[in-house]
Amino acid sequence: MEWVFPIALFLGLLSLVALVASPVAGMMAVFIVRPFIDASWEREVLFGLRAPEVYYALIPLLLLVHMALARDDKSVMRMPLKGMWLGYSAYILFFSMLMAQSGDLKAGANIFLRYIDGILGFYFIQAFFRRGDRFKWFLGALSLSGMFPMTLGLYQALTGFQWREAQVEGLTRNIGIWHDGVNMRTYAEQTIFGLLLYTALYVKQGHVAVKATLTAYLAVSTLVMVRVYSKAAMLTCGLWVLCWTILRRQFIVLAVLAVVGLLIITFYAGGFVEKIGTLFHKEIGFFSGQVQKEQTFQGRWFGWMDMMNKWERLPPLSQLFGSGEIATGAHNDFLQMLFHGGIVGLIMYLSMLVVIGVRIGRNLLAKVDEMAVAALMLYLMWVIDAVGLVPSAFPPEQWLVWGVVGLSFRMRADEALQQSIETPEAAVQENLMDDLIPAPTADQRRFPLLSD
């Protein structure tokens, strides 16, 4: 599809300009444009760098500027878990500089700009999208961004046509025009997530036509996700269904989904069950004692063992603080961090995951609302992906996962602050805080997306 590249170039430049002018409009544009940029992964645009490499390098630089200039309630000092994230980010800078010092300046910059997207996502959504209808717009952007890939995925599912050949366990994967199955399945997951949360938060009970349209879009996205034949995606969406229905006490919905799924599999899906069995046959064989452990996870065990053998031969300082080598092909986020940041980096990363997981659990125990459940869903997706992929190296996944998690934490913090305003002293403090936040101007009220 040669026509995709000029569209990607135009939309990419437009989104970058929007991001300079407004972090709100710009970040929404980034998510919408992303599939076109990713589809241009073979095209070089600057100094031998490909389109996605340039695009995903410029965005964090612009976001860092916005973060540094933000004040009042958008300041990074108002961000939940700021001490943990700032410490983790400082260590990212440290091991990226070690990598650059070892002679590969480009690799050091690449790793820094990839990892730093974690704090940028966690900070940015909670700072700029929690007021008014902005989160509604953000979810709308997530849903809209899936239109192009979901259309191609549906076309492939209906016709069997393949732009790019890809297989897993002998099954043909519908990956569209992108590099591999990771792109298509993450677009599908992102669309499913956006539709679920948008419908729950913003679609009223009486809007039957809107709900029917969004449900049809959700069904198409689910079909596209399934036809990628990604084990991680299927496990993630299965857990999503359980979290979304059980935690929100929608047991009737869960029962209906189970019955509908069973009917579809029985009467319309043909060899679907057989294909799923083929996809997971090694894992099933492992639990039945017929397949060796190393053959599961698509044989990634062999690569992991080779990397561990290589790591064990490193000098002690390199094992402790980082090897100085790029390891984005590790197919395991923890192993990737072990090579990039050493034992210290891995401990910091695991500690961060534990702290965030505990905070999500505490929020759910205190009150089960849509944002708390959404944070758990994305956290589970991250943990699953971390086993067989390297989500820390994928900027859009960092923005989405840590952005929504950070927003859920900030909303709870704001709720706690509001509830604490019961004494005169607290009320005075809150009034002073409101005085620090300037009222929106006429232009900002007229063009809310352009206001910070």
C-alpha positions in Angstrom: 0.0 0.0 0.0 2.2 2.8 -1.3 -0.5 5.4 -0.7 -0.3 4.9 3.1 3.2 6.6 3.4 2.2 10.1 2.2 -0.9 10.0 4.3 1.2 8.9 7.3 3.8 11.7 6.6 1.1 14.4 6.4 -0.9 13.2 9.5 2.3 12.6 11.4 3.5 16.2 10.8 0.0 17.5 11.6 -0.1 15.6 14.9 3.4 16.9 15.9 2.3 20.5 15.2 -0.9 19.8 17.3 1.3 18.4 20.1 3.4 21.6 20.1 0.3 23.8 20.3 -1.8 21.7 22.8 -0.9 18.6 24.8 -4.6 17.6 24.8 -5.3 17.8 21.1 -1.8 16.6 20.2 -1.9 13.4 22.3 -5.3 12.5 20.9 -3.9 13.0 17.4 -0.9 10.9 18.2 -3.1 7.9 19.0 -5.2 8.4 15.9 -2.2 8.7 13.6 -0.2 5.9 15.1 -1.5 3.0 12.8 -0.5 5.0 9.7 3.0 5.7 11.1 3.5 2.1 12.1 2.4 1.0 8.6 5.4 3.0 7.2 8.0 1.0 9.1 9.9 0.2 5.9 10.3 3.8 4.8 13.3 5.9 5.7 12.6 9.6 6.3 15.7 11.1 8.1 19.4 10.2 8.4 18.6 6.6 7.6 16.0 6.4 10.3 12.6 4.9 9.6 9.3 6.8 10.0 8.3 5.2 13.4 11.8 5.7 14.8 11.7 9.4 14.1 8.1 9.8 15.2 8.4 8.0 18.5 11.6 9.9 19.2 10.2 13.3 18.7 7.0 12.8 20.8 8.8 12.2 24.2 11.0 15.2 23.6 7.8 17.4 23.1 6.1 15.8 26.1 9.2 16.4 28.3 9.0 20.1 27.4 5.3 20.3 28.3 6.0 18.4 31.5 8.8 20.8 32.5 6.7 23.9 31.8 3.5 22.7 33.5 2.5 24.5 36.7 -0.2 24.4 39.4 -2.3 21.3 39.4 -0.6 20.0 36.2 2.8 20.1 37.8 4.7 16.9 38.0 4.8 17.4 41.8 1.1 16.8 41.9 1.5 13.4 40.2 0.8 10.3 42.3 3.8 8.1 43.1 6.1 10.9 41.8 9.1 10.0 44.0 9.1 6.4 42.6 8.7 7.5 39.0 11.3 10.2 39.2 13.8 7.9 40.8 13.1 5.2 38.2 13.5 7.8 35.4 16.8 9.1 36.8 18.1 5.5 36.7 16.9 5.2 33.1 19.0 8.2 32.2 21.9 6.7 34.1 22.0 3.3 32.2 21.2 5.0 28.9 24.3 7.2 29.4 26.3 4.1 30.2 25.1 2.6 26.9 26.0 5.8 25.0 29.4 6.0 26.7 30.2 2.4 25.5 30.3 3.8 22.0 26.8 3.5 20.7 25.3 7.0 21.2 22.3 6.2 19.0 21.4 3.1 21.0 21.7 5.0 24.3 19.3 7.8 23.0 17.0 5.1 21.6 16.7 3.3 24.9 16.3 6.4 26.9 13.5 7.8 24.7 11.7 4.4 24.8 11.9 3.9 28.6 11.1 7.5 29.5 7.7 7.1 27.9 6.7 5.3 31.1 6.7 8.4 33.3 5.5 10.5 30.5 2.4 8.4 30.0 1.8 8.1 33.8 2.1 11.9 34.2 0.5 13.2 31.0 -3.0 11.6 31.1 -3.6 12.4 34.8 -2.3 16.0 34.3 -4.2 17.0 31.1 -7.2 14.6 30.7 -8.9 14.4 34.0 -11.0 17.6 33.9 -14.3 18.0 32.0 -14.9 15.9 29.0 -11.2 15.4 28.1 -11.0 11.8 29.1 -14.2 11.2 27.1 -12.3 12.7 24.1 -9.3 10.5 24.9 -11.4 7.3 24.9 -13.0 8.5 21.6 -9.5 8.9 20.1 -8.6 5.4 21.2 -11.7 4.0 19.5 -11.2 6.1 16.4 -7.6 5.0 16.0 -8.7 1.4 15.5 -10.9 2.2 12.5 -8.2 1.8 9.9 -6.6 -1.4 11.2 -9.9 -3.0 12.2 -11.3 -2.4 8.7 -8.2 -4.1 7.1 -8.5 -6.9 9.7 -12.2 -7.5 9.0 -11.4 -7.6 5.2 -8.8 -10.2 5.8 -11.1 -12.3 8.0 -13.9 -12.2 5.4 -11.8 -12.8 2.3 -8.6 -14.6 3.5 -6.5 -12.0 1.6 -3.0 -11.5 3.0 -0.8 -8.4 2.5 1.9 -9.9 4.6 2.4 -13.6 5.2 2.8 -14.6 8.9 2.2 -17.8 10.7 2.2 -19.2 14.2 2.0 -22.9 15.0 1.0 -23.5 11.4 -1.9 -21.0 11.6 -2.1 -18.0 9.2 -2.2 -14.7 11.1 -4.1 -11.7 9.9 -1.5 -8.9 10.5 -2.6 -6.4 7.9 0.1 -4.3 6.4 2.1 -4.0 9.6 5.5 -5.5 10.6 4.1 -8.4 12.7 1.2 -9.5 14.8 2.0 -7.3 17.7 0.8 -4.2 16.0 -2.6 -5.6 14.9 -3.4 -7.2 18.2 -2.5 -4.1 20.2 -4.7 -2.0 18.0 -7.5 -4.4 18.6 -6.9 -4.5 22.4 -6.7 -0.7 22.5 -10.0 -0.4 20.6 -11.8 -2.9 22.7 -10.6 -1.2 25.9 -11.6 2.3 24.6 -15.1 1.1 23.6 -15.7 -0.7 26.9 -14.8 2.2 29.0 -16.4 4.8 26.8 -19.7 2.9 26.8 -19.7 2.4 30.5 -18.8 6.0 31.4 -20.5 8.1 28.8 -23.3 6.3 26.9 -26.6 6.7 28.6 -29.1 3.9 29.1 -31.6 5.2 26.5 -29.1 5.5 23.7 -29.9 2.1 22.1 -28.6 3.0 18.6 -25.3 4.3 19.9 -24.8 1.2 22.1 -25.7 -1.1 19.2 -23.1 0.6 16.9 -20.4 0.5 19.5 -21.2 -3.1 20.3 -20.9 -4.0 16.6 -17.5 -2.2 16.5 -16.5 -4.1 19.6 -17.4 -7.4 18.0 -15.4 -6.6 14.9 -12.4 -5.7 17.0 -12.7 -8.9 18.9 -12.8 -10.9 15.7 -9.7 -9.1 14.4 -7.9 -9.8 17.7 -8.8 -13.5 17.5 -7.6 -13.9 13.9 -4.1 -12.6 14.9 -3.8 -15.8 16.9 -1.9 -14.2 19.7 -1.7 -16.2 22.9 -1.1 -13.2 25.1 -4.0 -11.2 23.5 -6.4 -14.1 24.1 -5.3 -14.5 27.7 -5.5 -10.8 28.2 -9.0 -10.4 26.8 -10.2 -13.5 28.7 -9.1 -11.8 32.0 -10.6 -8.5 30.8 -14.0 -10.2 30.5 -13.8 -11.7 34.0 -12.6 -8.4 35.6 -15.1 -6.2 33.8 -18.1 -8.4 34.6 -17.3 -10.0 38.0 -15.8 -6.9 39.7 -18.7 -4.8 38.5 -21.2 -7.5 39.5 -22.5 -8.0 36.0 -23.1 -11.7 36.3 -26.0 -11.7 33.9 -23.7 -10.1 31.2 -21.1 -12.8 31.9 -23.6 -15.5 31.6 -25.0 -14.1 28.3 -21.5 -13.7 26.9 -20.7 -17.3 27.8 -23.9 -18.6 26.1 -23.4 -16.5 23.0 -19.8 -17.5 22.7 -20.8 -21.2 23.1 -23.5 -20.8 20.4 -21.1 -19.1 18.0 -18.4 -21.7 18.5 -20.9 -24.6 18.1 -22.8 -23.4 15.0 -20.8 -20.8 13.2 -17.1 -20.9 14.0 -16.3 -24.1 12.1 -12.8 -25.2 13.1 -12.3 -22.3 15.6 -11.9 -24.6 18.6 -9.5 -26.8 16.7 -7.4 -23.7 15.7 -7.3 -22.6 19.3 -6.2 -26.1 20.3 -3.5 -25.9 17.7 -2.3 -22.5 18.9 -2.0 -23.8 22.5 -1.1 -27.4 21.8 2.4 -27.1 23.2 1.3 -25.5 26.4 -1.5 -28.1 26.7 1.1 -30.8 26.0 3.4 -29.4 28.7 0.8 -29.7 31.4 0.0 -33.3 30.3 3.6 -34.2 30.4 4.0 -34.7 26.6 6.0 -31.6 25.7 9.2 -30.2 27.2 9.1 -26.8 28.9 11.5 -25.3 26.4 9.1 -25.9 23.5 6.4 -23.6 25.1 6.2 -19.9 24.5 7.1 -20.5 20.8 10.5 -21.7 21.8 11.5 -18.4 23.5 13.1 -20.4 26.3 16.1 -21.1 24.1 16.7 -17.4 23.4 16.2 -16.6 27.1 18.8 -19.2 28.2 21.3 -17.9 25.6 20.9 -14.4 27.0 21.2 -15.6 30.6 24.4 -17.4 29.7 25.7 -14.2 28.1 24.7 -12.2 31.1 26.6 -14.6 33.5 29.8 -13.9 31.6 29.5 -10.1 32.0 31.8 -8.3 34.5 30.3 -7.8 38.0 29.7 -4.1 37.5 27.9 -4.7 34.2 25.7 -7.3 35.9 24.9 -4.8 38.7 24.3 -1.6 36.6 23.8 -2.7 33.0 25.6 -4.3 30.2 25.7 -1.3 27.9 24.2 -3.4 25.1 20.8 -3.0 23.5 18.4 -5.9 24.3 15.1 -4.9 22.8 14.9 -8.3 21.1 14.8 -10.2 24.4 11.1 -11.2 24.2 11.0 -10.7 27.9 10.7 -7.3 29.6 12.5 -8.4 32.8 15.4 -9.9 30.9 15.5 -6.8 28.8 15.8 -4.7 32.0 18.5 -7.0 33.4 20.7 -6.3 30.4 19.9 -2.6 30.2 19.8 -1.6 33.9 21.4 -4.6 35.6 20.3 -6.0 38.9 19.7 -2.6 40.3 17.4 -1.7 37.4 15.5 -5.0 37.6 14.9 -4.5 41.3 13.6 -1.0 40.7 11.4 -2.2 37.9 9.9 -5.1 39.9 9.4 -2.8 42.9 7.5 -0.3 40.7 5.2 -3.1 39.4 4.6 -4.3 43.0 3.8 -0.8 44.3 1.5 -0.1 41.4 -0.2 -3.5 41.7 -0.8 -3.0 45.5 -2.2 0.5 44.9 -4.6 -0.8 42.3 -5.7 -3.6 44.7 -6.2 -1.1 47.6 -8.3 1.2 45.3 -10.5 -1.8 44.3 -11.0 -2.8 47.9 -12.0 0.7 48.9 -14.4 1.2 45.9 -15.0 -0.7 42.7 -15.6 1.8 40.0 -14.9 1.8 36.2 -11.5 3.5 36.5 -10.2 1.2 39.1 -11.3 -1.9 37.1 -9.8 -0.3 33.9 -6.5 0.2 35.7 -6.4 -3.5 36.8 -7.2 -4.6 33.2 -4.3 -2.7 31.7 -2.0 -3.7 34.5 -2.8 -7.4 33.8 -2.2 -6.8 30.1 1.2 -5.3 30.9 2.3 -8.1 33.1 1.2 -10.7 30.5 3.0 -8.9 27.8 6.1 -8.5 29.9 6.6 -12.3 29.9 6.8 -12.8 26.2 7.3 -9.3 24.8 9.1 -6.0 25.8 6.3 -3.5 26.5 8.9 -1.1 28.0 10.2 -0.7 24.5 6.8 0.1 22.9 6.0 3.8 23.6 2.2 3.6 22.7 1.7 0.8 25.2 3.5 2.8 27.9 1.3 5.8 27.2 -1.9 3.8 27.4 -1.2 1.5 30.3 0.6 3.9 32.7 -1.5 6.8 31.5 -4.8 5.2 32.5 -3.3 3.8 35.7 -2.0 7.2 36.6 -5.3 8.9 35.9 -7.1 6.4 38.1 -4.7 7.1 41.0 -5.1 10.9 40.5 -8.9 10.7 40.5 -8.8 8.8 43.8 -6.4 11.3 45.2 -8.7 14.2 44.1 -11.7 12.4 45.7 -9.8 12.0 48.9 -8.8 15.7 48.9 -12.4 16.7 48.3 -13.7 14.5 51.1 -11.1 15.9 53.5 -12.3 19.5 52.9 -14.5 19.5 56.0 -12.7 21.9 58.3 -12.3 25.7 57.8 -8.6 25.3 57.5 -8.9 22.8 54.7 -11.5 24.9 52.9 -9.2 27.9 53.0 -6.3 25.9 51.7 -8.5 24.6 48.8 -9.7 28.1 48.0 -6.1 29.2 47.8 -5.3 26.3 45.5 -8.2 27.3 43.3 -6.8 30.8 43.1 -3.6 29.4 41.7 -5.5 27.9 38.8 -6.5 30.6 36.4 -10.0 30.6 35.1 -10.4 29.6 31.4 -10.3 32.5 29.0 -13.0 33.0 26.4 -10.8 31.4 23.7 -10.2 28.4 26.0 -14.0 28.0 26.6 -14.6 28.2 22.8 -11.7 25.9 21.9 -11.2 23.6 24.9 -8.9 21.2 23.1 -6.3 24.0 22.7 -6.3 24.9 26.4 -3.8 23.2 28.6 
